[in-house]
Amino acid sequence: MSFDLTALLRDWPYDSNDRMRIVEAEDGRSVLQVRQPLGVEQYELDGRPDRERPFSRESVVAELDNRLAEYKETTGDDEGFELSHEDCTIMQSEGILYYYRYLLLFQLNDFERVIRDTEHNLRICELLKNYCTDKEDRNAVLQFKPYIVRMNAMARAMQRVRDNDSDEARTILDHAVDEIQALEKIDSPAFQFERVRSVKYLRSARDQITDRPADPRKKLEHELRQAVDQENYERAAQIRDRIRGLS
């Protein structure tokens, strides 16, 4: 067995405009590969990006959530539950892996997985905020929360744009701006920079979302979901009849 990558790199030359591909692994699962100038990176599309299973779980976050749940079950609440320095360190390292992946997935327009990965990192922020007593450990991640909120909101908004629901897309971005502006201030240049930049980016994105002619069926399906949510079943039945008519 040769460890030389020369043949692989020769068969897949580096092209900055076309450097990602999804391929099938030996066991049939799909993986994301990224061609870099000096090599190739490979990411799992699901689970941890590196396919590791820390503590025999899907992620470090899953392990810490389980510890928290067991603590609450034993004590009745979460008072006194703390994360150690090691907990914070390995959680931060895991967050970086998810960050690398969701950047790539966003470029591939895989917004569903971007939402999943940014929610994972937002959970890291929540755990650190609530249970990390060391300010340095806590702020090492929380200083980047404005950016994580921004990416999560952009992915959710892009999903709504795909569904021709421009109003909901703009609402998502507006709420993200409010959330970022309401974040507890952190004495960090990175936090200040990310907060200002993310707010500007989200407002700009909101202004660029234009109303497109709606697909009549999708518009009715959206109205149907609203009617059901509001428990207006008479209106829901009327909308269903109109959808059947279109069919």
N, C-alpha and C positions, 0 to 999 in steps of 0.2 A: 504494500500500500504506500503510495507516494503522498506526501504532504505538500508538494509543490503545486501552487495555484496558477502557474503560468498559462496552462492550456485553458483554464476557465476564464481567466482575464482576457486572453487573446480572442476567445470565441464571443465574449461580450465586452466590446470596447467601451470605454467611458464616453458618454455623451451627456453633457449637462442638461440638455433639453429632453432626454429620454433615458432616465436612469433608474426607473422603478418597474418591477414586474411582479406578478403573482404567479407562482408556479406550484405544481403538485409535488409534495414530498413523497418519500418511499412508501409511507403508510397511507397515502391517499389524502391527507389533510392539505389545505392550501397554506402557503407561507408567502410573506412579502419579502422580496429581495431588493436591495438598493445598491447600485453600482457606484462606488466612490473612486476617486482618482487612483487610489492605491489598493483597492480591494473590494470586497463585497460584504455587506451587512445582511443579516437575515432576521426577520421578526415573525413571531407567531401572530396570527390575526386575532386569535382569541386566547383568553387566559393571560398569564404574564408574558410580556414580549419576548423574554429569554427562555420560556418554557420551564423555568424552575418552579418548584413547589415548596416554598419555605414552610417549615413546620408541618409538612405534608398537607398544606392547604393551597388554594389557588393563588393566594397573595399574602403579603405581610398584613395588609389591611384586614383581610378575612380573619387572620389569626388574632389580631388585636381586638377586632369586633367580638370575636368569640370569648376572649378573656374578659372583656367588659360585660358581656351578657352573663357569664358565669359569676362575676363579682356582684352584679345587681341581684342575681338570683340568691346569692348567699347572704348579702347584707341588706337587701331591700331597696337600695338606690345606688347611685354612682359616687356618692360622697366619699372622698378618700382615695378614689382610684387615680393612679398616676402612671405616666409613661416614663420609663427609664431613658437615660441618655442613649443606650444601645437601641431601644425601641425607636426613638426618634431618628437615629442615624440610618437604620436599615429601612425605615419607612421613607425617609427622604431619598435614599438611593433608588428605591422602587419607583417613587414618583418621577424621577428623571427618566427611567426607562419608558414609562407610560407617556411622558411628555414627548420624547423622541418619536414614539409611534403615532401619537395623534396628530403631530405636525404632518407626517407623511400621509396619513389617512385623509386629512383635510384636503391635501393636494389631489388625492384620488377621488374626492367627492363622496367618500364613504362616511357620511355625516352620522349615521346611526352609531358606528363604532367610535367616532370622535366624541359623541355625547357620552357613551359608556366610559371612555378613558378619562375624559375631563371630570366626570362625576366621581370616578375613583380618586382623582387627585383632590377634588373638593372635599371628599371624605377625609383624606389625609389632613387637610387644613382644619376640618372640624375637630378631629381627634386631637391635634396639636393644640388648638385654641382652648379646648375644654380640659385636657388632661396632662399637658406638658407644663411643668412648673419652671423650667429653665428658659429664660427669655431668649437667649441666643439660639437654642435649639428650635424654639417655636418660630421665631421670626425668620430663620433661615429659609423656611418654606412660605410662611404667610406673606412675606414681602412680594411674592409673585402671584398672590391670589387674584388681583385685578386682571391679570392676563388670562388666568384659568377661567374666570367667570366670562371674560370676553369670548374665548374660544368656544366655550360651551354654548353661549347665547348665539354666536354666529352659526354654529352647526344646527341648532334648533330652528333658527330663522330661515336658513337655507332649505331645510326640509319643508317649511311652510310655503316658501316661494315656489318650490317644486309642485306643491299642491294648489298653486294659484290662490293662496290665502295671504295676500300681501298685508292685510290689516293685522293678522295675528303675528306675522313676521315683524312688523314694526313695533307691535306691543311687546314682544319678547326682547327686542333690542332696547326699548325704553326702560323696561324693568331692570335689565342688566346695568344700564347707566345708573339708575337709582341705587341699585345694590352696591355698585363700586363706590359711588360717592358716599354711601353710608358706612363703608368699612371703617373699622377702628384704625386710626392713623398709626403708622409704624415709622420710627425714626430711622429711615433707610433711604438712600438715594434711589435704589432700585424700585422701592415701593412708590415713591413720589413720581418717578418717571413712568412706571407702568400704569399707575392710576390715571395720569393725565393723558397718556397715549391711548389707553384703552377707551376712555370716554370719548375722545376725538374720533377714534376709529369707528366705534359703534354708532355715533351720531352721523358720521359720514355714510356708513353703510345703510342706515335707516333712510337717509335722504335719497339714496340711489335706488331704493326699492320702488319700482313703479307698478301701478296696477295694470295687469294684463287681462285681456278678455278671458273671462272665466269659463271653464268647461261647465256647461249646464248641469251635467250629472254630478260632477265634483262639488259644485255649489250646493245642489240639493242634498248631497250626502253630508256636507258640512252643516247645513240647516237641520238635517235629521239628528245629527249628534247633539246639537245644541238643544233641540226639542226634548230629546230623551234625557239629557242632563238636567233640564228644567222640569222633568216629569210632566211635560205637556204632551200626553199620549195621543190626544185627539189630533193635534197638529202633526205629530209624528206619523200617524196613520195616513193623513192626507199627503204628506211628503212622500211616503213610501208608494202611494198610488201614482204620484207624478213620476217617480223614478221608474216604476214598472211601465208607465206609458212611454218613457224615453227608450226603454229596452225594446 
